[in-house]
Amino acid sequence: MKLEGKKVGFVITGSFCTFEKTIEQLKNIVKEKAEVIPIMSHNAYNMETKFGKAKDFIEKIEQITGKEIIHTIQQAEPIGPKNMTDIMIIAPATGNTMAKLANDIIDTSATMAAKSHLRNNLPLVIAPSTNNGLGANAVNIAKLLNRKNYYFVPFKQDNPITKPRSIVFDPTYVIKTLEYALEKEQIQPILL
């Protein structure tokens, strides 16, 4: 169990259609005996969608982790200075969040958590889920792929016929990607 005893920051952003499979991976990380620090973007924490109610997701995440969710910029800022995490994952990572990270725009709890964590030269894992990953956002993904301490959960097109630019991470690779990233290695292949 390579994650046992590790402090894993788990950031959830607003790709609501992937919340159920993301929460399953959160459970798996806890089963690996990692200490999980839950973090949610403002939209993920507050929006009601056809995929579920925010309060229900919040209750489920806090019950699984046994911790209160960090959901403001002010709560996220101390993550690095207080050495709260050994590794961090953003799952799902929206196109908006990846674009902000690629262009150093730190104006959400998710981007502040990532920036604060990265100040300690630690791995940040990105699990992309965006309708424009093979469109306008491809340039931002490329920027992050070339940055030190960024690692990607393998991803694929989720529906190449009706959504040809849309990509989504493969949840079965989350734990392996975290394990590789702790060794400062990118799991391969990235594209499935």
N, C-alpha and C positions, 0 to 999 in steps of 0.2 A: 504494500500500500504506500505508494510514493506521495500521496497527498495527506497521509496521516500526520496530524499535528501542524499542518500548514495553515496559515491564515489567508483565506481566499476572499478577496473582495469580489462580489457578484453584482454587476451592474445590469439592470434591466431597463431598456429604452422601449419606445413606443411601437414596435412591430407586433401589434396585439394578436395577430393571427398565429404567432409562434409561442405565445405565452404558455400554453399547456405543455408543449414538449420541452420548453425551457425550464419550467418548474420541475419536470421529471428529472432533468439533468442536475438541477439544484439538489434534489433529494439524493441522487447518486453520489454527489460530492460529499454530502453530509454522511452518507453510508461509508464513505472512504475514511471517515474520522477526521475530516478537515474542519476547521473552525470557519464558518462562512459568515461574512459581514455583508448583509443585504443592502443594496443601494438602488434607488429607482430615480429615473428622470422625472421632472415635473409632470409631463404628460402621462407617463406610465403610471404614476402615483395617483393622478387625479381624474383621468378620463374614463367615462362609461362608454363601452362600445358593444357592438353586436357579439363580441367574443367573451364578454363578461363584465361584471361590475368591479370597479377599482377596489372597493372595500373587501370584496371576496378574495381577490388576488393578494392584497396586503395581508389579510388574516392568514391565508394559506402560507405565504412566504415567511411571515413572522413565526408561525407555528413550527414550520420545518426547521428554521435556523435557530429558534429560541432567542432571537435578537430583534430589536426595533429597527425598522428600515431607515437608513439615511436618505433623506429626500430633499435637502436644501443645499445650496452652495455653502452656507456657513457650516453645516454639519460635515460636508465632504472635505473642506479645506484642511483639517488637521490629520487626514489619513496618512500623508507622507511624514510630516514632522513628528507624529506620534508612533511611527512605524507600525501601523495597524494591519498592514497586509504584506504577505510574502509574494503574492501573485494576484493579479486582477483579471477578470474576464468581463467583457461587455457582451451579453447575450440576451436578447437579440441586439445587434448593433445596427441601428437604422442608418440609411444614407445620410440623413441630417447630422447624426452624431459623428459618423466617419468624416464627413466634410468639415465639420467644426474642428475635429482633432487634426486633420490634415493641414488645416489653415490656422491652427493655434487660436481658435476662438473658444474661449473658456467662459461660457455664460449659462451653464446648466449644472445641476448637481452631478450629472454623469460625466461631463467633460472636466469639471473641477476634481472629481474623484480620480479620474485617469491622470490628470496633470500632477496632482499631489502625490499619487502613487509612483509615477515615473521619476519624480525628483530623486528617488532612492536607487535609480538604475536597476529597477526590477521589471520582470516580464509583464506585459499587458497583452492579453489574448482577445482577439476580435472575432466574434461569431456573426458574420454579416447576414442581414435580412432586409433587402431593399428592392423596390420595383425598378430602380434605375442603375443597378450595379454594373450592367454592361452598356450603359448609356452615359449620361453626363457625369455620373458619380465614379465612373471607372478611373478617372484621373486621380481622384482622392484615394481610392483603394490602392492604386499604384504608388502613390506617395507613402502611404502607410506601410506597404510591403517592403519598401526600401529604408525604413527607419529602424534604428537600433531599438531593441526591446519590444518591438511589435511582432506578434505572432498571430496567425489566422487559423481558425477552425476550418477544415476543408469545406468547400461550398460548391454548389451546382446551380444550374438553372432550375427553377421550381416548376415552370410551365412554359417551355420554349415555343409552343404554338400560340397561345393567347397572350402571354406576357414575355416576349422574347428578350427583354433586357433585365428581367427580374432574377435575382439570385437569393439563395437561402443556404444557411449552414446545415451540415449534417450532424444532428445531435449525437449520433453514436460515436463521434470523434471528440467530444468535449473533454472527457477525462484524459484520453491519450494526448490531446493537444496541450492540456495543462501540464502533464508529466514531461513532455518534450520541452515545453517552454521553460520549465524549472531548470532544465539542463542547458538552456539557451540555444535550443534547436527548433527549427520549424518542421513540423510533421509533414510528410510528403505522401501522396501528392496533395497539393492545395486545391486544385480543380478536379472535381469528380465527374 
